[in-house]
């Protein structure tokens, strides 16, 4: 019994996740339906910015499983519904709380801001969402030629993120278990329990975003984060952190609260400056998600729960300043660009492909007092990738038609990636009690997939067939 899977996105790149698993000849299950970003293309070669429609029939798609709520995994849901998809949207319980907010924002940005249409759309989406408890089998479809049930397990990428176990049964009782990793998180990520591999799977469809890299340990990356900020404290500048509104922003707030706490408990050389340092969260959307994260505290990991019991507020500390109104945002950009006031600014978008972070970059990239800190993957073709690549060489970047010389300090902390690294991905496969027969690598650039394929072959002694694109 073979797995029939069509990859409609994130097959030879890292965005546009969309995978169709066939239950029988006609009926199927869709895993994610995300936007393409940057210079990445759809499978037919059309650029991501121009590829929004759904290029396959959806009448016999029985359900959509959302592994998590990042836009490159759920951003094309409006177009999926417009194409005629009638099935449920299956996801974890935390994702069910987060998904309507994500989709409302995607609809407003990509379709229309008409309030009446937006409300109608959200009612339709919310009626489709079916939250599934962790580790619970859920029947998706049963017909004379086959059936399918799924189970969600914690993936540790963002709150609510899941990997999906799909069990297919054919007439006669033959079974096949196919696992879709979604985006797997790194161990010891703030707020999140580390992902644990299942006992068994026949086929694993595995992400490979950082398949050619090994992240720093958490203690090392926190020390580097602190060092970058303390450089700015000395320069009288601002640390600009482009961050995704969901996941990365909350992890950074968690880490900054811990640094502030440690400075109070055991003061360092910059303790007095840390005590006065404002941390601006300049993203209304990130602010909304942070409030939802706080409401979802029962889903936090044991470490975070212990901090709350000790009276700490990991996502709501005194020096955190939320900026919602656009006029306040513009005033903050002008003030920080002009004055010598040390500050941290966390703003979307994470790949510098739009959003409020662009105004900070336009105002400050030319000034060596300031620093830009990348803590997440920058897809090829995005301004973030250009700044990350050419900034350390004293290059330039074009933003809104304006060429800006990069004199600010440019730093990258890949250890803060919410993605598993090469070692984590290999361990996810090799720690299964029964190794899979086949691993299909997706969601990675060619170099990452090739490196991970080689490691997996070595680690499994060639017992697992590794398919690389």
JOBEL-V948532 format. One line per field, one symbol per residue. ss: DSSP state (a for helix, b for strand, c for the rest). psi: psi as a letter, one per 30 degrees, with the letter a starting at -180 (. if undefined). burial: I if it has 16 or more other C-alpha atoms within 10 Angstrom, else O. A space follows every 50 residues. Layout:
BEGIN
ss = ???
psi = ???
burial = ???
END
This chain:
BEGIN
ss = ccccbbbbbccccccccbbbbbcccccbbbbcccccccccbcccccbaaa ccccccccccbbbbbcccccaaaaccaaaaaacccccbbbbbaaaaaaaa aaaaaaaaaaccccaaaaaaaaaaaaaabbbbcccccbbbbbbccbbbbb bbbbcccccccbbbbbbbbcccccbbbbbbcccccccccccccccccccb ccbbbbbccbcccccccaaaaaaaaaaaaaaaaaaccbbbbbcccccaaa aaaaaaaaaaaaaaacccccaaaaaacbbbbccaaaaaaaaaaaacaaac caaaaaaaaccccccccccbbbcccaaaaaaaaaaaaaccccbbbbbccc ccccccaaaaaaaaccccccbbbbccccccccaaaaaaaaaaaccbbbbc cbbbbcccbbbbcaaaccccbaaaaaaaaacccbcccbbbbbcccaaaaa aaaaaaaaacccccbbbbc
psi = jlkjkkjglhehaglhkjkjkkeafeklkkjlilkklbglllfgfkleff jeljglkfegjflkkjelgkfgfffgeefeeffgkflljklleeefeeee eeeeeeeeefdlgjeeeeeeeeeeeeffkjkklkhkkkkekklfgllkll kklkfgelkfkllkkkjkklkfgkkkkkkkfbjklklgkkfkkkkkllel kekkjklhehfglkllleeeeeeeeeeeefeeeefhakjkjkkkfkdeee eeeeeeeeeeeeeeeikaegeeeefgjkjkjijeeeeeeeeeeefgeffl leeeeeeefgglifghlegkjkjekeeeeeeeeeeeeelhjklkkjlllf ghgaaffeeeeeffffjfflkkjkglkjkkfleeeeeeefefghalkkkh gkkkkjflkkkkiffgkgkkaeeeeeeeefgkejklekkkkahlleeeee eeeeeeeefgggfkkjki.
burial = OOOOIOIIIIIIIIIIIIIIIIIIOOIIIIIIIIIIIIOIIIIOOOIIOO IIOIOOOIOOIIIIIIIIIIIIIIIIIIIIIOIOIIIIIIIIIIIIIIII IIIIIIIOOOOOOOOOOIOOIIOOIOOIIOIIOOOOOOOIIIOOOIIIII IIIIIIIIIIIIIIIIIIIIOOOOIIIIIIIIIIIIIOIIIIIIIIIIOI IIIIIIIIIIIIIOIIOIOOIIOIIIOIIIIIIOIIIIIIIIIIIIIIII IIIIIIIIIIIOIOOOOOOOIOOIOOIIIIIIIIIIIOIIOOIIOIOOII IOOIIOOOOOOIIIIOIOIIOIIIOOOOIOOIIOOIIOOOIIIIIIIIII IIIOOIIIIIIIOIIIIOIIIIIIIIIIIIOIIIIIIIOOIOOOOIIOIO OOOIIIIIIIIOIIIIIIIIIIIIIIOIIIOOOOIIOIIIIIIIIIOIII IIIOIIOOOOOOOIIIOIO
END
